[in-house]
Amino acid sequence: MTEFRLTQISDTHLSRSSKFADLTDNFHRVGEHIDATRPDLVVNTGDVAWDGPSNRADSEYAEELHAALPVECRYLPGNHDVGDNPTAVGAAPLHMANEKDCAVFAEIFGEDRWQFEAAGWCFIGLNSLIMNTGILNEIEQEEWLQSQLSGANGKPIALFLHKPLFLTTPEDPEEAGTAIRYVPQPVRSRLVEMLGAHDVRLVASGHVHQRRDFTYGHTRHIWAPSTGLIFPERIQPVIGVKEVGLMEYRFQPDSFEARHVRAAGQVEVGLDSIRR
């Protein structure tokens, strides 16, 4: 295979409840775009469901919608799927990521981390929500990641996870109001050091509900937007581009291209309209 086309969607926040019908409509518009373009793979980088830990039916409904897409899908958990990370600053999450919820996610969606190779690239997907929890899953994943990086055998690596590694640099200070947006310290430092020893060309994430594309060192960091949900500025300042859409990638041996696409008919659903 000399070219591998991958579509990244993120923060779909799906639920069978009619309260979230606009988000389901946006997913259907994205599905129509995927049907028309037929990539080799779709990756959802998390917050697949609206509230997986409290309502398994949300996750099952999300899986049903993805299963109806005409191409293979892979998934990674978000905080709305398995719970959140503890951070060094700020309050503890209301629901911390744990082994039970990760097991449910894997039961419904197949796995919560993965690796495969295509078009001369090594693709790795991580569960970023267990980082900093200290649970067995985190320890196992870190050991697994090291083996996958070492096993890339010189291939360029594309890493996918829910939370961005950082805003500007790995040394960004953690603040109580922003720590939950990125992979928390101290695990971030270990992860960045581990990745820096290998040819990681792309880190693709979601979570922030803003589109952003920047390069740090020789690694391109791409934040996929939500497929449909925009946060008001009183909750989240503008640090990227607040718009809906998806990311399309074309990987070829030793290179890749990326572009943001807004599927026909997608609308920007505000958080306030859902809470009413």
Summary of the structure (lengths in Angstrom):
residues: 276
radius of gyration: 17.2
end to end distance: 48.7
largest distance: 52.1
contacts: 971
relative contact order: 0.18
helix: 30%
strand: 24%
